[in-house]
């Protein structure tokens, strides 16, 4: 795609599409896709130290599975050799991708505000649900609540389940969920330890994959 142009080192690059489009070096880890599908589990947990490429791997998986993906991103990579698998899974699924990397706060209320913004941004990628002919008016109203970054615990707690169910009803297939970096939000004098975002979002109900 880039001829003989010298490749660049992807320092700090976490977006798979950017990495492939702008001719950065890439250590091919797409083989993990076939491994995940062969060893199918409702939840797959990957633990890695900092700076081990978790964000980039999540981005790569999102771009592989998500509907409307650009297939050129995977040309020449290991996964492209399995044409049957690519035909069956590439670009076939609605995807929910949530990263908690930016949620860092000194109090629960601020962290909850940041979590609400995270939910709102991800819901915003699926605004077509507002016009879905497969959803009831009440379901559309519930989805619109996710678009508003309001600090309402019950909405945030139920957000991933609700978005998953609405996507499944619209597309006729289960959504794949990716979650990056779960950690304890904060500790204060008033409360010994606040809710872990993992608990807030009831992550035990993830359908396919979470990356920590």
PyMOL commands that set and color helices and strands:
alter all, ss='L'
color gray80, all
select helices_A, chain A and resi 16-21+31-38+54-65+71-74+78-81+83-89+108-124+127-131+137-147+153-171+197-200+203-205
alter helices_A, ss='H'
color red, helices_A
select strands_A, chain A and resi 45-46+95-99+176-180+210-211
alter strands_A, ss='S'
color yellow, strands_A
deselect
rebuild
show_as cartoon
